[in-house]
Amino acid sequence: IVAAIFPIFEIIPPFEMTVLGSLSGSDEISQIFKTLLSKYILYIKQDFTIFVQRYIVIMESVEKAVAKSLMDVKAVLLRPDSPFTWASGWKSPIYCDNRKLLSYPEIRENICRWMADIIKERYADVEVIAGVATGAIAHGYLVAHILGKPFCYVRPKPKDHGTGSQIEGLLESGAKVVIVEDLISTGMSSLA
């Protein structure tokens, strides 16, 4: 992908100069057109640069980019002398509070887009995206939104009030579902 992208990037400046140089005359309309065209080309260049940056990161390693983001927002906590207790009951000196990523729009969007890309590639026939309550509801919803798929979420156990539902949202029997989980140790909350 990078090899295909950079030749295009190198074509833009000569194109810009050719178009702007071919406009002649000093009348007001010509000047307005030149100004608008140069701003339009600038926007194309900016969007293209963002596109290139996003896909270079993917090619280098999505995992490394996510890990860097987690470290940047201080979502990874270490307490070797006083281990954290995970939902599974495990004790660990490391805790990853990836819900902090939701407070950073650019990071949040990149991660959810990467997740959506992986789902499209590996599970192209998916019909529904489900998030595991509560930590994966936001990420799951954002991925479902990007993919244009229905969303539901799953509780660890049915609620003890109202309808007593364990699954919130429409989920037809036999639907092909991808479950989004925020953290996994034993995987039991995903299997519930």
HELIX and SHEET records of a PDB file:
HELIX    1   1 VAL A    2  SER A   22  1                                  21    
HELIX    2   2 GLU A   28  ASP A   72  1                                  45    
HELIX    3   3 ASN A   98  SER A  103  5                                   6    
HELIX    4   4 PRO A  105  ARG A  122  1                                  18    
HELIX    5   5 ILE A  137  LEU A  147  1                                  11    
HELIX    6   6 MET A  188  LEU A  191  1                                   4    
SHEET    1   A 2 VAL A  76  LEU A  78  0                                        
SHEET    2   A 2 ILE A  94  CYS A  96 -1                                        
SHEET    1   B 2 PHE A  84  THR A  85  0                                        
SHEET    2   B 2 LYS A  91  SER A  92 -1                                        
SHEET    1   C 4 ILE A 167  GLU A 168  0                                        
SHEET    2   C 4 PHE A 151  VAL A 154 -1                                        
SHEET    3   C 4 VAL A 128  VAL A 132  1                                        
SHEET    4   C 4 VAL A 177  VAL A 180  1                                        
END                                                                             
